[in-house]
Amino acid sequence: MSELHKFLFDGLPVRGMIVRLTDAWTEILRRRAANSETGNYMPAVRELLGEMAAAGVLMQSNIKFNGALVFQIQGDGPVKLSVVEVQSDLSLRATATIPGDLTEDMTSLSSLVNVNGNGRCAITLDPQKRMPGQRPYQGIVPLNGENGQKLEKLSDVLQQYMRNSEQLDTTLVLAANDEVAAGLLIQRMPVKGEANLDAAKNLESDGDQMDANEDYNRISTLAASLTRDELLTLDVDTILRRLFWEEKLLRFVPQQGVDGPRFACSCSRDRVSAMLKGLGEEEVQDIVDERGSVEVGCEFCGQQYRYDAVDAKQLFTEPEKQPPGSRNIQ
């Protein structure tokens, strides 16, 4: 079961989170792999999208925003656009658009998205209930470093985004394979206003400046030592014990199940049926006559909905006159 763990370092202006997406992540891949038109993503795309999914959950949990957080990577490579959407209840979905030719040797972020250095990372916060005239907030950073060099790790891109948007030191470790998408976030909290931190009153004024807090720098170094294999294979308790065994952690109740990260897409058979009814009986029947059935795929998650001749006929039959028919979703 997918899970999110939050923790604080007692007496220090540092917080952390670990997310492990298991069933939520495999459902995203299953739907895409089952799509007869697109098939599964190539390994490098699956890794990128998995890291984005883990990062999206971490960012949404970090800001406690009542609305959708939309995390996008777009550029001029064969992967034109990758999108992860995380709602305030931590339900999520993900997709990638790949119009270009993608080969097995394209594994880096620059070869996938940022070939000519024009790639961008965008974080959009779309409120659930917008006020009149209110627009979604969007922050954008390039997929290049401060000196113009191409960044090859998604974690480096997001750390740059956090520094520029929140002015807070942030360390991210991300990893994904076909079974797990995981991430570790460590962040320095502002000392000002944190009177509950016993150590805050002992900090010098420059301890609240970027790169200047010794406690954060020490913990960040420990976090950065976590390897990809460790993040993907070890349970959360083991990771925290190995990394921070000398630190006193205050841990919150893990978020799992209905309270934790989980897959959800707005597509449904009912919505597809309503769309087909809007096309009209004659057009739908023409498709059935030509192809034998009607297949509609969700452009976001890849789920396909199939209507055979009986299903298509029932769409335009009054409920009380409908004979028992197939309700299978394929």
C-alpha beads as a LAMMPS data file, in Angstrom:
LAMMPS data file: protein, C-alpha beads

330 atoms
329 bonds

1 atom types
1 bond types

-500.0 500.0 xlo xhi
-500.0 500.0 ylo yhi
-500.0 500.0 zlo zhi

Masses

1 110.0

Atoms # bond

1 1 1 0.000 0.000 0.000
2 1 1 1.292 3.452 -0.876
3 1 1 2.384 5.487 2.133
4 1 1 3.574 8.919 3.224
5 1 1 5.656 9.471 6.370
6 1 1 6.322 12.894 7.910
7 1 1 8.823 13.677 10.651
8 1 1 10.606 16.508 12.462
9 1 1 14.088 16.702 13.924
10 1 1 13.448 17.506 17.578
11 1 1 14.714 20.949 18.555
12 1 1 16.010 21.715 15.060
13 1 1 14.491 23.785 12.238
14 1 1 14.428 20.786 9.898
15 1 1 11.542 18.628 8.668
16 1 1 11.332 15.625 6.401
17 1 1 9.035 13.320 4.453
18 1 1 9.305 9.962 2.747
19 1 1 6.797 8.743 0.179
20 1 1 6.539 5.234 -1.258
21 1 1 4.080 4.770 -4.102
22 1 1 3.384 1.098 -4.726
23 1 1 -0.206 0.224 -5.706
24 1 1 -0.847 3.791 -6.888
25 1 1 2.206 3.702 -9.140
26 1 1 1.651 0.200 -10.552
27 1 1 -1.956 1.139 -11.424
28 1 1 -0.685 4.093 -13.449
29 1 1 1.640 1.774 -15.371
30 1 1 -0.972 -0.991 -15.723
31 1 1 -3.487 1.285 -17.404
32 1 1 -0.940 2.573 -19.880
33 1 1 0.469 -0.887 -20.626
34 1 1 -3.037 -2.240 -21.269
35 1 1 -3.776 0.471 -23.831
36 1 1 -3.730 -1.229 -27.241
37 1 1 -2.838 1.998 -29.041
38 1 1 0.021 3.305 -26.911
39 1 1 1.369 0.348 -24.952
40 1 1 3.650 0.826 -21.951
41 1 1 6.124 3.662 -21.609
42 1 1 9.771 2.897 -22.279
43 1 1 11.900 2.308 -19.132
44 1 1 13.483 5.778 -19.065
45 1 1 10.067 7.449 -19.342
46 1 1 8.655 5.224 -16.602
47 1 1 11.535 6.228 -14.326
48 1 1 11.077 9.944 -15.037
49 1 1 7.310 9.801 -14.550
50 1 1 7.681 7.764 -11.351
51 1 1 10.115 10.271 -9.872
52 1 1 7.704 13.048 -10.823
53 1 1 4.813 11.221 -9.124
54 1 1 6.785 10.818 -5.890
55 1 1 7.933 14.445 -6.005
56 1 1 4.399 15.669 -6.691
57 1 1 3.059 13.965 -3.568
58 1 1 5.903 15.405 -1.476
59 1 1 5.289 18.937 -2.741
60 1 1 1.515 18.761 -2.285
61 1 1 1.951 17.448 1.269
62 1 1 4.512 20.136 2.016
63 1 1 2.290 23.109 1.179
64 1 1 -1.117 21.818 2.389
65 1 1 -2.865 23.395 -0.584
66 1 1 -6.636 23.011 -1.041
67 1 1 -6.673 22.246 -4.727
68 1 1 -4.683 20.478 -7.417
69 1 1 -0.913 20.637 -7.707
70 1 1 0.043 20.087 -11.339
71 1 1 3.707 19.251 -11.941
72 1 1 4.860 19.513 -15.570
73 1 1 8.117 18.883 -17.385
74 1 1 8.114 20.026 -21.001
75 1 1 10.745 20.601 -23.622
76 1 1 12.115 19.965 -27.090
77 1 1 13.098 16.314 -26.757
78 1 1 11.189 13.172 -27.806
79 1 1 9.225 13.424 -24.561
80 1 1 7.296 16.603 -25.218
81 1 1 5.355 16.731 -21.957
82 1 1 5.129 14.809 -18.672
83 1 1 2.409 15.682 -16.178
84 1 1 1.583 14.607 -12.628
85 1 1 -1.551 15.905 -10.927
86 1 1 -1.933 15.535 -7.144
87 1 1 -5.099 16.602 -5.362
88 1 1 -5.211 17.900 -1.779
89 1 1 -6.405 14.451 -0.600
90 1 1 -3.232 12.955 -2.194
91 1 1 -5.074 11.210 -5.028
92 1 1 -2.910 11.364 -8.128
93 1 1 -2.595 10.540 -11.801
94 1 1 0.208 10.884 -14.339
95 1 1 0.813 10.892 -18.080
96 1 1 3.485 11.547 -20.706
97 1 1 3.231 12.703 -24.323
98 1 1 5.872 11.227 -26.626
99 1 1 5.542 12.456 -30.210
100 1 1 9.232 11.988 -31.042
101 1 1 11.343 8.911 -31.735
102 1 1 12.595 7.470 -28.475
103 1 1 15.442 4.963 -28.363
104 1 1 16.785 2.787 -25.547
105 1 1 19.971 4.854 -25.206
106 1 1 18.014 7.991 -24.311
107 1 1 18.064 7.796 -20.528
108 1 1 19.134 11.225 -19.268
109 1 1 16.796 14.133 -18.570
110 1 1 18.455 16.209 -21.287
111 1 1 18.128 13.510 -23.971
112 1 1 14.492 12.881 -23.078
113 1 1 13.231 16.435 -22.638
114 1 1 15.934 19.097 -22.835
115 1 1 17.842 18.407 -26.047
116 1 1 18.388 22.040 -27.051
117 1 1 18.327 23.531 -23.553
118 1 1 14.799 24.922 -23.812
119 1 1 13.110 22.567 -21.339
120 1 1 11.012 23.927 -18.480
121 1 1 9.633 22.692 -15.165
122 1 1 6.295 24.200 -14.141
123 1 1 4.421 23.873 -10.857
124 1 1 0.794 25.015 -11.013
125 1 1 -1.471 25.404 -7.978
126 1 1 -5.117 25.355 -9.037
127 1 1 -7.483 26.201 -6.123
128 1 1 -10.444 23.905 -5.645
129 1 1 -12.739 26.893 -5.224
130 1 1 -11.550 29.940 -7.124
131 1 1 -12.573 33.422 -6.116
132 1 1 -13.894 35.739 -8.867
133 1 1 -10.985 36.703 -11.095
134 1 1 -8.595 34.339 -9.333
135 1 1 -6.162 32.457 -11.526
136 1 1 -4.010 29.443 -10.759
137 1 1 -0.530 30.242 -9.443
138 1 1 2.310 28.967 -11.590
139 1 1 6.045 28.901 -10.985
140 1 1 8.446 28.012 -13.798
141 1 1 12.166 27.194 -13.778
142 1 1 14.440 26.017 -16.608
143 1 1 15.922 22.534 -16.744
144 1 1 19.313 24.219 -16.665
145 1 1 21.505 25.257 -13.761
146 1 1 22.523 28.773 -12.790
147 1 1 25.475 28.624 -15.185
148 1 1 23.343 27.367 -18.057
149 1 1 24.442 23.751 -17.806
150 1 1 21.802 21.086 -18.447
151 1 1 20.581 19.426 -15.267
152 1 1 20.435 15.640 -15.554
153 1 1 18.585 14.824 -12.332
154 1 1 14.986 15.738 -11.636
155 1 1 15.882 16.235 -7.972
156 1 1 18.369 18.982 -8.954
157 1 1 15.666 20.767 -10.961
158 1 1 13.243 20.691 -8.040
159 1 1 15.831 21.745 -5.481
160 1 1 16.504 24.750 -7.687
161 1 1 12.762 25.442 -7.861
162 1 1 12.399 25.235 -4.058
163 1 1 15.313 27.584 -3.489
164 1 1 13.957 30.152 -5.939
165 1 1 10.269 29.953 -5.013
166 1 1 10.335 29.316 -1.249
167 1 1 13.812 30.596 -0.405
168 1 1 14.370 27.500 1.708
169 1 1 17.144 24.926 1.569
170 1 1 15.746 21.629 0.269
171 1 1 17.265 18.217 -0.360
172 1 1 15.479 15.659 -2.527
173 1 1 16.294 12.050 -3.317
174 1 1 14.047 10.412 -5.936
175 1 1 13.905 6.969 -7.532
176 1 1 11.457 4.778 -9.446
177 1 1 11.226 1.360 -11.069
178 1 1 8.271 -0.723 -12.248
179 1 1 7.120 -1.542 -8.706
180 1 1 7.912 1.519 -6.581
181 1 1 8.169 5.282 -6.993
182 1 1 9.770 6.828 -3.916
183 1 1 11.152 10.075 -2.608
184 1 1 12.847 11.591 0.448
185 1 1 12.514 15.325 1.165
186 1 1 14.507 17.232 3.788
187 1 1 13.808 20.943 4.234
188 1 1 15.008 23.736 6.474
189 1 1 12.177 25.580 8.186
190 1 1 12.416 29.322 8.918
191 1 1 13.706 29.906 12.437
192 1 1 11.631 33.049 12.839
193 1 1 8.232 32.210 14.247
194 1 1 9.357 28.752 15.365
195 1 1 9.316 29.420 19.111
196 1 1 8.487 25.780 19.756
197 1 1 11.996 24.826 18.664
198 1 1 14.236 24.724 21.697
199 1 1 17.314 25.249 19.587
200 1 1 15.958 28.269 17.730
201 1 1 16.870 30.790 20.421
202 1 1 20.481 29.643 20.287
203 1 1 20.880 30.189 16.549
204 1 1 22.776 33.179 15.215
205 1 1 20.913 35.480 12.837
206 1 1 22.672 34.021 9.803
207 1 1 21.393 30.547 10.723
208 1 1 18.182 31.470 8.948
209 1 1 19.960 32.268 5.678
210 1 1 20.329 29.984 2.671
211 1 1 23.137 27.408 3.113
212 1 1 24.006 28.821 6.544
213 1 1 22.238 26.495 8.978
214 1 1 24.722 23.912 10.260
215 1 1 22.052 21.516 11.513
216 1 1 20.329 21.443 8.153
217 1 1 23.623 21.077 6.290
218 1 1 24.576 18.070 8.434
219 1 1 21.197 16.373 7.956
220 1 1 21.184 17.203 4.240
221 1 1 24.540 15.494 3.787
222 1 1 23.205 12.374 5.490
223 1 1 20.050 12.397 3.353
224 1 1 22.023 12.810 0.123
225 1 1 23.975 9.630 0.927
226 1 1 20.809 7.542 0.405
227 1 1 21.245 5.456 -2.742
228 1 1 18.628 4.683 -5.378
229 1 1 18.524 0.988 -4.481
230 1 1 18.163 1.758 -0.774
231 1 1 15.275 4.132 -1.402
232 1 1 13.483 1.576 -3.586
233 1 1 14.058 -1.572 -1.532
234 1 1 14.245 -0.590 2.153
235 1 1 11.235 0.113 4.349
236 1 1 10.830 3.582 5.852
237 1 1 11.855 2.578 9.387
238 1 1 15.115 1.100 8.116
239 1 1 15.909 4.152 5.986
240 1 1 15.361 6.574 8.862
241 1 1 17.374 4.422 11.250
242 1 1 20.313 4.099 8.855
243 1 1 20.435 7.776 7.933
244 1 1 19.554 9.542 11.184
245 1 1 20.372 7.131 13.991
246 1 1 22.098 9.912 15.944
247 1 1 19.174 12.347 15.590
248 1 1 15.991 12.482 17.668
249 1 1 13.005 12.241 15.334
250 1 1 9.414 13.186 16.042
251 1 1 7.298 11.093 13.693
252 1 1 3.690 11.574 12.657
253 1 1 1.183 8.808 11.990
254 1 1 1.835 7.423 8.482
255 1 1 -0.742 8.316 5.836
256 1 1 -2.008 5.228 4.024
257 1 1 -5.181 3.963 2.366
258 1 1 -7.930 6.563 2.044
259 1 1 -5.752 9.076 3.925
260 1 1 -2.633 8.437 1.889
261 1 1 -1.390 8.616 -1.691
262 1 1 -3.594 6.695 -4.132
263 1 1 -4.408 6.602 -7.817
264 1 1 -7.510 8.384 -9.103
265 1 1 -8.536 9.596 -12.551
266 1 1 -11.619 11.587 -13.478
267 1 1 -12.437 9.285 -16.399
268 1 1 -15.260 6.736 -16.037
269 1 1 -17.514 4.563 -18.162
270 1 1 -20.451 6.837 -17.341
271 1 1 -18.613 9.886 -18.705
272 1 1 -17.616 8.022 -21.853
273 1 1 -21.213 6.860 -22.330
274 1 1 -22.443 10.444 -22.057
275 1 1 -19.888 11.519 -24.649
276 1 1 -20.984 8.777 -27.076
277 1 1 -24.635 9.730 -26.617
278 1 1 -23.638 13.253 -27.586
279 1 1 -22.240 11.930 -30.882
280 1 1 -25.606 10.467 -31.765
281 1 1 -26.867 6.957 -32.470
282 1 1 -26.173 7.056 -36.196
283 1 1 -22.497 7.996 -35.850
284 1 1 -21.888 5.462 -33.095
285 1 1 -23.544 2.728 -35.142
286 1 1 -21.409 3.619 -38.157
287 1 1 -18.272 3.083 -36.031
288 1 1 -19.587 -0.274 -34.804
289 1 1 -20.406 -1.364 -38.357
290 1 1 -16.917 -0.391 -39.532
291 1 1 -14.808 -1.660 -36.624
292 1 1 -17.029 -4.114 -34.780
293 1 1 -16.956 -2.039 -31.589
294 1 1 -16.269 1.443 -30.217
295 1 1 -13.127 1.967 -28.142
296 1 1 -12.478 5.186 -26.267
297 1 1 -9.251 5.767 -24.331
298 1 1 -8.627 8.304 -21.586
299 1 1 -5.948 10.668 -22.846
300 1 1 -4.594 11.133 -19.333
301 1 1 -4.393 7.684 -17.725
302 1 1 -4.741 5.497 -20.836
303 1 1 -7.712 3.448 -19.591
304 1 1 -9.726 2.089 -22.543
305 1 1 -13.500 1.655 -22.564
306 1 1 -14.963 -0.743 -25.121
307 1 1 -18.534 -0.894 -26.369
308 1 1 -19.623 -3.852 -28.524
309 1 1 -22.737 -3.797 -30.686
310 1 1 -25.033 -4.649 -27.755
311 1 1 -23.456 -2.017 -25.483
312 1 1 -23.721 0.630 -28.203
313 1 1 -27.395 -0.198 -28.819
314 1 1 -28.197 0.091 -25.110
315 1 1 -26.790 3.622 -25.003
316 1 1 -29.762 4.795 -27.054
317 1 1 -32.429 2.534 -25.545
318 1 1 -34.724 3.815 -22.816
319 1 1 -33.768 2.251 -19.442
320 1 1 -37.072 0.415 -18.961
321 1 1 -36.726 -1.193 -22.408
322 1 1 -33.119 -2.314 -22.045
323 1 1 -32.432 -6.073 -22.068
324 1 1 -29.672 -7.440 -19.801
325 1 1 -26.355 -6.616 -21.455
326 1 1 -22.606 -6.557 -21.019
327 1 1 -21.218 -4.209 -18.370
328 1 1 -17.601 -5.205 -18.833
329 1 1 -14.996 -2.494 -19.036
330 1 1 -12.033 -3.483 -21.147

Bonds

1 1 1 2
2 1 2 3
3 1 3 4
4 1 4 5
5 1 5 6
6 1 6 7
7 1 7 8
8 1 8 9
9 1 9 10
10 1 10 11
11 1 11 12
12 1 12 13
13 1 13 14
14 1 14 15
15 1 15 16
16 1 16 17
17 1 17 18
18 1 18 19
19 1 19 20
20 1 20 21
21 1 21 22
22 1 22 23
23 1 23 24
24 1 24 25
25 1 25 26
26 1 26 27
27 1 27 28
28 1 28 29
29 1 29 30
30 1 30 31
31 1 31 32
32 1 32 33
33 1 33 34
34 1 34 35
35 1 35 36
36 1 36 37
37 1 37 38
38 1 38 39
39 1 39 40
40 1 40 41
41 1 41 42
42 1 42 43
43 1 43 44
44 1 44 45
45 1 45 46
46 1 46 47
47 1 47 48
48 1 48 49
49 1 49 50
50 1 50 51
51 1 51 52
52 1 52 53
53 1 53 54
54 1 54 55
55 1 55 56
56 1 56 57
57 1 57 58
58 1 58 59
59 1 59 60
60 1 60 61
61 1 61 62
62 1 62 63
63 1 63 64
64 1 64 65
65 1 65 66
66 1 66 67
67 1 67 68
68 1 68 69
69 1 69 70
70 1 70 71
71 1 71 72
72 1 72 73
73 1 73 74
74 1 74 75
75 1 75 76
76 1 76 77
77 1 77 78
78 1 78 79
79 1 79 80
80 1 80 81
81 1 81 82
82 1 82 83
83 1 83 84
84 1 84 85
85 1 85 86
86 1 86 87
87 1 87 88
88 1 88 89
89 1 89 90
90 1 90 91
91 1 91 92
92 1 92 93
93 1 93 94
94 1 94 95
95 1 95 96
96 1 96 97
97 1 97 98
98 1 98 99
99 1 99 100
100 1 100 101
101 1 101 102
102 1 102 103
103 1 103 104
104 1 104 105
105 1 105 106
106 1 106 107
107 1 107 108
108 1 108 109
109 1 109 110
110 1 110 111
111 1 111 112
112 1 112 113
113 1 113 114
114 1 114 115
115 1 115 116
116 1 116 117
117 1 117 118
118 1 118 119
119 1 119 120
120 1 120 121
121 1 121 122
122 1 122 123
123 1 123 124
124 1 124 125
125 1 125 126
126 1 126 127
127 1 127 128
128 1 128 129
129 1 129 130
130 1 130 131
131 1 131 132
132 1 132 133
133 1 133 134
134 1 134 135
135 1 135 136
136 1 136 137
137 1 137 138
138 1 138 139
139 1 139 140
140 1 140 141
141 1 141 142
142 1 142 143
143 1 143 144
144 1 144 145
145 1 145 146
146 1 146 147
147 1 147 148
148 1 148 149
149 1 149 150
150 1 150 151
151 1 151 152
152 1 152 153
153 1 153 154
154 1 154 155
155 1 155 156
156 1 156 157
157 1 157 158
158 1 158 159
159 1 159 160
160 1 160 161
161 1 161 162
162 1 162 163
163 1 163 164
164 1 164 165
165 1 165 166
166 1 166 167
167 1 167 168
168 1 168 169
169 1 169 170
170 1 170 171
171 1 171 172
172 1 172 173
173 1 173 174
174 1 174 175
175 1 175 176
176 1 176 177
177 1 177 178
178 1 178 179
179 1 179 180
180 1 180 181
181 1 181 182
182 1 182 183
183 1 183 184
184 1 184 185
185 1 185 186
186 1 186 187
187 1 187 188
188 1 188 189
189 1 189 190
190 1 190 191
191 1 191 192
192 1 192 193
193 1 193 194
194 1 194 195
195 1 195 196
196 1 196 197
197 1 197 198
198 1 198 199
199 1 199 200
200 1 200 201
201 1 201 202
202 1 202 203
203 1 203 204
204 1 204 205
205 1 205 206
206 1 206 207
207 1 207 208
208 1 208 209
209 1 209 210
210 1 210 211
211 1 211 212
212 1 212 213
213 1 213 214
214 1 214 215
215 1 215 216
216 1 216 217
217 1 217 218
218 1 218 219
219 1 219 220
220 1 220 221
221 1 221 222
222 1 222 223
223 1 223 224
224 1 224 225
225 1 225 226
226 1 226 227
227 1 227 228
228 1 228 229
229 1 229 230
230 1 230 231
231 1 231 232
232 1 232 233
233 1 233 234
234 1 234 235
235 1 235 236
236 1 236 237
237 1 237 238
238 1 238 239
239 1 239 240
240 1 240 241
241 1 241 242
242 1 242 243
243 1 243 244
244 1 244 245
245 1 245 246
246 1 246 247
247 1 247 248
248 1 248 249
249 1 249 250
250 1 250 251
251 1 251 252
252 1 252 253
253 1 253 254
254 1 254 255
255 1 255 256
256 1 256 257
257 1 257 258
258 1 258 259
259 1 259 260
260 1 260 261
261 1 261 262
262 1 262 263
263 1 263 264
264 1 264 265
265 1 265 266
266 1 266 267
267 1 267 268
268 1 268 269
269 1 269 270
270 1 270 271
271 1 271 272
272 1 272 273
273 1 273 274
274 1 274 275
275 1 275 276
276 1 276 277
277 1 277 278
278 1 278 279
279 1 279 280
280 1 280 281
281 1 281 282
282 1 282 283
283 1 283 284
284 1 284 285
285 1 285 286
286 1 286 287
287 1 287 288
288 1 288 289
289 1 289 290
290 1 290 291
291 1 291 292
292 1 292 293
293 1 293 294
294 1 294 295
295 1 295 296
296 1 296 297
297 1 297 298
298 1 298 299
299 1 299 300
300 1 300 301
301 1 301 302
302 1 302 303
303 1 303 304
304 1 304 305
305 1 305 306
306 1 306 307
307 1 307 308
308 1 308 309
309 1 309 310
310 1 310 311
311 1 311 312
312 1 312 313
313 1 313 314
314 1 314 315
315 1 315 316
316 1 316 317
317 1 317 318
318 1 318 319
319 1 319 320
320 1 320 321
321 1 321 322
322 1 322 323
323 1 323 324
324 1 324 325
325 1 325 326
326 1 326 327
327 1 327 328
328 1 328 329
329 1 329 330
